[in-house]
Amino acid sequence: MKKTVIIGASPNPSRYAYVVASMLAERKMPFVPVGIKKGVVFGEEILDLRSKPEIPDVHTVTMYLGPHNQPEWYTYILSLNPKRIVFNPGTENPEFFELAKAKDIEVAVACNLVMLSTKQF
């Protein structure tokens, strides 16, 4: 199964990061929520982004962090060695695209919710 790290995870049901966690849990797809908000989403504790938690076997990182907040986390996110980073609407960042591509990481500018709904994930 493709383990997905949700960067910008939130316990707030009105946030898209929460909705994607719901969809992943519903499909029994492994996910790790990482963010600055404390809480639990669908049985998974939100890991503190500031602690840069080690997460093995990451397939996909899905971004819910705006481009102006991303530079601080470039090195950490790339250190997870994902196969793919999904830049959801509002998170597009050409600078980060290039850094990821330079490490042979697939870059997808897409909506993770749509990808899951249409079985393109």
MODAHU-V838332 format. One record per helix or strand of 3 or more residues. SS is the DSSP state (H for helix, E for strand). FROM is the first residue (numbers start at 1). LEN is the number of residues. If there is no record, write none. Layout:
((SS;FROM;LEN) (SS;FROM;LEN))
//
This chain:
((E;4;4) (H;16;11) (E;31;5) (H;49;3) (E;60;4) (H;67;13) (E;84;4) (H;94;9) (E;106;4) (H;112;6))
//
